[in-house]
Amino acid sequence: MAEAPLLLAVPNVSESRETGVLEAVERGFSPAHFLDIHTDPDHGRAVFTLAAPQGELAPALVKGARVIVDRIDLTAHEGLHPHVGALDVLPVVYLDEQRKGAACAELLTAAALIGEELEVPVVLYGELATRPEHAERAWLRQGGWRGLAERIESGEVVPDYGPPHAHPTAGVVLAAARPPLIAFNLDLVSGDLDLAKRIAAGLRESGGGLPGVRAIGLYLEERGCAQVSTNVQDYRVTPLRMIVEAVREQAEIAEAELVGLAPEAAFQRFPEDVALRGFYPERHLLENALRALR
């Protein structure tokens, strides 16, 4: 019998400070293999990276989601990162086209169970979006989680799974199956928020910037600096060095930060004079992390 394909999942959770809650969530995601967690107190977010074969991943995601719904209350949430749910984003990641079907099937199974069992509405975005306007998370996040709750009540947004109203404390889950995406941040030496926002606006593909790049500008109280926070849809088209080069044409960079894991190829010709905070190749390069599972 053929071995079930190995898939990744990168649940984004709206919690970053309560260690006990995050540890409970990590345990909840078992038996999926835990590869990494990235937290940021200013963003108010934890990004988990998990791996499991098809057939094991969906039940693990539902189990972890149950802990998240039980333990995280959006009405008390603080954080800069745009969000609409306690389990804000639920991507299942396929590493090659041969695993795409398995990833879609596993994601849809998890989404249906979260909607039915936990009574949290799930909206599919990206390639699985059932309406053109649902394709982009930014459109769904307009107005925050309360704004999305009102848009669901009015019928403007129709969840793909679960009830036709937001969960009172867990909000809404945005779910997708996708290839690897890289979350990559650059802290500026400057604390100028307007500068960070201008740089982010220029980077965004939607504004004529770099292909496949989404970006926002933030001010981080904990580190006392402005940050350009990006998502890179396809590192083969836009490697991380291009992000660095574009930003430092306009501002001095203090250091860079990878959120979660990334393929080694994304760092080809990465500038040696830019420090990567908390980066360990054996843990944060995708190939090395997966090799350790064997």
VENNOR-V930539 format. One record per residue. RES is the residue in one small letter. OMEGA is omega as a letter, one per 20 degrees, with the letter a starting at -180 (NA if undefined). BURIAL is # if it has 16 or more other C-alpha atoms within 10 Angstrom, else .. D_FIRST is the distance of its C-alpha to the first C-alpha in whole Angstrom. Layout:
res:RES omega:OMEGA burial:BURIAL d_first:D_FIRST
res:RES omega:OMEGA burial:BURIAL d_first:D_FIRST
This chain:
res:m omega:a burial:. d_first:0
res:a omega:r burial:. d_first:4
res:e omega:r burial:. d_first:6
res:a omega:a burial:. d_first:9
res:p omega:r burial:# d_first:12
res:l omega:a burial:# d_first:15
res:l omega:r burial:# d_first:18
res:l omega:r burial:# d_first:22
res:a omega:a burial:# d_first:24
res:v omega:r burial:# d_first:28
res:p omega:r burial:# d_first:30
res:n omega:a burial:# d_first:34
res:v omega:a burial:# d_first:36
res:s omega:r burial:# d_first:40
res:e omega:r burial:# d_first:41
res:s omega:a burial:# d_first:42
res:r omega:a burial:# d_first:44
res:e omega:a burial:. d_first:43
res:t omega:a burial:. d_first:41
res:g omega:r burial:. d_first:40
res:v omega:a burial:# d_first:39
res:l omega:r burial:# d_first:37
res:e omega:r burial:. d_first:36
res:a omega:r burial:. d_first:35
res:v omega:r burial:# d_first:33
res:e omega:r burial:# d_first:31
res:r omega:a burial:# d_first:30
res:g omega:a burial:# d_first:29
res:f omega:r burial:# d_first:26
res:s omega:j burial:# d_first:24
res:p omega:r burial:# d_first:22
res:a omega:r burial:# d_first:21
res:h omega:r burial:# d_first:22
res:f omega:a burial:# d_first:26
res:l omega:a burial:# d_first:27
res:d omega:r burial:# d_first:30
res:i omega:r burial:# d_first:33
res:h omega:r burial:# d_first:36
res:t omega:r burial:# d_first:39
res:d omega:a burial:# d_first:43
res:p omega:r burial:# d_first:46
res:d omega:r burial:# d_first:47
res:h omega:a burial:# d_first:44
res:g omega:a burial:# d_first:44
res:r omega:r burial:# d_first:40
res:a omega:r burial:# d_first:37
res:v omega:r burial:# d_first:34
res:f omega:r burial:# d_first:31
res:t omega:a burial:# d_first:28
res:l omega:r burial:# d_first:24
res:a omega:r burial:# d_first:21
res:a omega:r burial:# d_first:18
res:p omega:r burial:# d_first:14
res:q omega:a burial:# d_first:14
res:g omega:r burial:# d_first:14
res:e omega:a burial:# d_first:17
res:l omega:a burial:# d_first:19
res:a omega:r burial:# d_first:21
res:p omega:r burial:# d_first:22
res:a omega:r burial:# d_first:23
res:l omega:r burial:# d_first:25
res:v omega:r burial:# d_first:27
res:k omega:r burial:# d_first:27
res:g omega:r burial:# d_first:29
res:a omega:r burial:# d_first:31
res:r omega:r burial:# d_first:32
res:v omega:a burial:# d_first:34
res:i omega:a burial:# d_first:35
res:v omega:a burial:# d_first:37
res:d omega:a burial:. d_first:38
res:r omega:a burial:# d_first:40
res:i omega:a burial:# d_first:41
res:d omega:a burial:# d_first:44
res:l omega:a burial:# d_first:44
res:t omega:r burial:. d_first:48
res:a omega:a burial:. d_first:49
res:h omega:r burial:. d_first:47
res:e omega:r burial:# d_first:48
res:g omega:a burial:. d_first:47
res:l omega:a burial:. d_first:47
res:h omega:r burial:. d_first:44
res:p omega:a burial:# d_first:44
res:h omega:r burial:# d_first:42
res:v omega:a burial:# d_first:41
res:g omega:r burial:# d_first:39
res:a omega:r burial:# d_first:38
res:l omega:a burial:# d_first:35
res:d omega:a burial:# d_first:36
res:v omega:r burial:# d_first:33
res:l omega:r burial:# d_first:30
res:p omega:r burial:# d_first:28
res:v omega:a burial:# d_first:24
res:v omega:r burial:# d_first:23
res:y omega:a burial:# d_first:21
res:l omega:r burial:# d_first:21
res:d omega:a burial:. d_first:21
res:e omega:r burial:. d_first:21
res:q omega:a burial:. d_first:17
res:r omega:a burial:# d_first:17
res:k omega:a burial:# d_first:20
res:g omega:r burial:. d_first:18
res:a omega:a burial:# d_first:16
res:a omega:r burial:# d_first:19
res:c omega:a burial:# d_first:21
res:a omega:a burial:# d_first:19
res:e omega:r burial:# d_first:19
res:l omega:a burial:# d_first:23
res:l omega:r burial:# d_first:24
res:t omega:r burial:# d_first:22
res:a omega:a burial:# d_first:24
res:a omega:a burial:# d_first:27
res:a omega:a burial:# d_first:28
res:l omega:r burial:# d_first:27
res:i omega:r burial:# d_first:30
res:g omega:a burial:# d_first:32
res:e omega:a burial:. d_first:32
res:e omega:a burial:. d_first:32
res:l omega:r burial:# d_first:34
res:e omega:r burial:# d_first:36
res:v omega:a burial:# d_first:36
res:p omega:r burial:# d_first:36
res:v omega:r burial:# d_first:33
res:v omega:r burial:# d_first:34
res:l omega:r burial:# d_first:32
res:y omega:r burial:# d_first:33
res:g omega:a burial:# d_first:32
res:e omega:a burial:. d_first:30
res:l omega:a burial:# d_first:29
res:a omega:a burial:# d_first:33
res:t omega:r burial:. d_first:34
res:r omega:a burial:. d_first:38
res:p omega:a burial:. d_first:39
res:e omega:r burial:. d_first:41
res:h omega:a burial:# d_first:38
res:a omega:a burial:# d_first:36
res:e omega:r burial:. d_first:38
res:r omega:a burial:# d_first:38
res:a omega:r burial:. d_first:42
res:w omega:a burial:. d_first:43
res:l omega:a burial:# d_first:41
res:r omega:a burial:# d_first:43
res:q omega:a burial:. d_first:47
res:g omega:r burial:# d_first:49
res:g omega:a burial:. d_first:46
res:w omega:r burial:# d_first:45
res:r omega:r burial:# d_first:48
res:g omega:r burial:. d_first:48
res:l omega:r burial:# d_first:45
res:a omega:r burial:# d_first:45
res:e omega:a burial:. d_first:48
res:r omega:r burial:# d_first:47
res:i omega:r burial:# d_first:44
res:e omega:a burial:. d_first:47
res:s omega:a burial:. d_first:49
res:g omega:r burial:. d_first:46
res:e omega:r burial:. d_first:46
res:v omega:r burial:# d_first:42
res:v omega:r burial:# d_first:40
res:p omega:r burial:# d_first:37
res:d omega:r burial:# d_first:34
res:y omega:r burial:# d_first:33
res:g omega:a burial:# d_first:35
res:p omega:r burial:# d_first:38
res:p omega:r burial:# d_first:41
res:h omega:a burial:# d_first:43
res:a omega:r burial:# d_first:42
res:h omega:a burial:# d_first:41
res:p omega:r burial:. d_first:45
res:t omega:a burial:# d_first:44
res:a omega:r burial:# d_first:40
res:g omega:a burial:# d_first:41
res:v omega:r burial:# d_first:38
res:v omega:r burial:# d_first:35
res:l omega:a burial:# d_first:34
res:a omega:a burial:# d_first:30
res:a omega:r burial:# d_first:28
res:a omega:a burial:# d_first:25
res:r omega:r burial:# d_first:26
res:p omega:a burial:# d_first:26
res:p omega:r burial:# d_first:28
res:l omega:a burial:# d_first:31
res:i omega:r burial:# d_first:34
res:a omega:a burial:# d_first:36
res:f omega:a burial:# d_first:39
res:n omega:r burial:# d_first:43
res:l omega:r burial:# d_first:46
res:d omega:r burial:# d_first:49
res:l omega:r burial:# d_first:52
res:v omega:a burial:. d_first:55
res:s omega:r burial:# d_first:57
res:g omega:a burial:# d_first:57
res:d omega:a burial:# d_first:58
res:l omega:a burial:# d_first:56
res:d omega:r burial:. d_first:57
res:l omega:r burial:# d_first:56
res:a omega:r burial:# d_first:53
res:k omega:r burial:# d_first:53
res:r omega:r burial:. d_first:54
res:i omega:a burial:# d_first:52
res:a omega:a burial:# d_first:49
res:a omega:r burial:# d_first:50
res:g omega:r burial:# d_first:51
res:l omega:a burial:# d_first:47
res:r omega:r burial:# d_first:45
res:e omega:a burial:. d_first:44
res:s omega:r burial:. d_first:46
res:g omega:a burial:. d_first:49
res:g omega:a burial:. d_first:49
res:g omega:a burial:# d_first:47
res:l omega:a burial:# d_first:44
res:p omega:r burial:# d_first:41
res:g omega:a burial:# d_first:38
res:v omega:r burial:# d_first:41
res:r omega:a burial:# d_first:41
res:a omega:r burial:# d_first:44
res:i omega:r burial:# d_first:47
res:g omega:a burial:# d_first:49
res:l omega:r burial:# d_first:50
res:y omega:a burial:# d_first:52
res:l omega:r burial:# d_first:51
res:e omega:a burial:. d_first:54
res:e omega:a burial:. d_first:52
res:r omega:r burial:. d_first:52
res:g omega:a burial:. d_first:55
res:c omega:r burial:# d_first:54
res:a omega:a burial:# d_first:53
res:q omega:r burial:# d_first:49
res:v omega:a burial:# d_first:47
res:s omega:a burial:# d_first:44
res:t omega:r burial:# d_first:41
res:n omega:a burial:# d_first:38
res:v omega:a burial:# d_first:37
res:q omega:a burial:# d_first:34
res:d omega:a burial:# d_first:33
res:y omega:r burial:# d_first:34
res:r omega:r burial:. d_first:34
res:v omega:a burial:. d_first:37
res:t omega:r burial:# d_first:39
res:p omega:a burial:# d_first:38
res:l omega:r burial:# d_first:40
res:r omega:r burial:# d_first:43
res:m omega:r burial:. d_first:44
res:i omega:a burial:# d_first:44
res:v omega:a burial:# d_first:46
res:e omega:a burial:. d_first:48
res:a omega:a burial:. d_first:49
res:v omega:a burial:# d_first:50
res:r omega:r burial:. d_first:52
res:e omega:a burial:. d_first:54
res:q omega:a burial:. d_first:56
res:a omega:r burial:# d_first:55
res:e omega:a burial:. d_first:55
res:i omega:r burial:# d_first:51
res:a omega:r burial:# d_first:51
res:e omega:r burial:# d_first:48
res:a omega:a burial:# d_first:44
res:e omega:r burial:# d_first:41
res:l omega:r burial:# d_first:38
res:v omega:a burial:# d_first:36
res:g omega:a burial:# d_first:33
res:l omega:r burial:# d_first:31
res:a omega:r burial:# d_first:31
res:p omega:a burial:# d_first:29
res:e omega:a burial:. d_first:32
res:a omega:r burial:. d_first:33
res:a omega:a burial:# d_first:34
res:f omega:r burial:. d_first:37
res:q omega:r burial:. d_first:38
res:r omega:r burial:. d_first:42
res:f omega:a burial:# d_first:42
res:p omega:a burial:. d_first:46
res:e omega:a burial:. d_first:46
res:d omega:r burial:. d_first:49
res:v omega:a burial:. d_first:47
res:a omega:r burial:. d_first:46
res:l omega:a burial:. d_first:43
res:r omega:r burial:. d_first:43
res:g omega:a burial:. d_first:41
res:f omega:r burial:# d_first:38
res:y omega:a burial:. d_first:36
res:p omega:a burial:. d_first:34
res:e omega:a burial:. d_first:32
res:r omega:a burial:# d_first:31
res:h omega:r burial:# d_first:32
res:l omega:a burial:# d_first:30
res:l omega:a burial:# d_first:27
res:e omega:a burial:# d_first:25
res:n omega:a burial:. d_first:27
res:a omega:a burial:# d_first:26
res:l omega:r burial:# d_first:22
res:r omega:a burial:. d_first:23
res:a omega:r burial:. d_first:24
res:l omega:a burial:. d_first:21
res:r omega:NA burial:. d_first:19
